[in-house]
Amino acid sequence: MKEATYHALVTARKSCRACAGLTNAAAIEGGRFDSDRIGPYSQRQGNLDSRLMVVAQDFADVAGFSEHRGWPGEDVGTNHALVDLLASIGIAVPLPDLDHSDDTLFFTNAVLCLKGGGMQRTVLRRHVRECAHRFLKPMIDLISPVAIAALGVNALHAVLLPYGLTPAASLTELIEKNITFDLPNGARVFPLCHPSRTVLNTHRALYKQRSDWVRVGDWLQAQM
């Protein structure tokens, strides 16, 4: 049943053209780098029974998607930092390995289609909202994780908005005050900074992010 529902969502994602200015992976180079998963980030970690779901903002721009053949890049700093952060709470996952899924956890993006114009191009809130309602909420309801790590403001909004929840403070304030959110299915949502090199160097260093992730690890342990 779960696999059939997931397959239907993937099929819907492949045919979705709702957001002008974004390109579906199925339409890039004839779909040669697309997959039968909900998005490219889930190729790395796509366990439908995962207790922890990691939600990032968006995967890449069109050029980056093609360059890495639709897979997360092994040498991308964000991926190294995320492996470090997960290890800090006792969860071992390898770096991305082309064409080899690990599937210990479930990773996905708030926006599944790809932007143009470089990785620094702004992700529009309307795209976040559209994709969250169409795909992220159904995926959360399907997997029903114990915890959701929302990496950055857009990821947090994508997780919360479909459930009628709105953060009443900045991301930094939410993190500093240890504010979390509970979804109707029992999942606890943890606002976290994105572990990109830019964020690590300018907003929240790796050692602080490790401290933030302790809360995720403690919650997972408490729910055993």
Order of alpha helices (4+ residues) and beta strands (2+ residues): alpha-beta-alpha-beta-alpha-alpha-beta-beta-alpha-alpha-beta-alpha-alpha-beta-beta-alpha-alpha
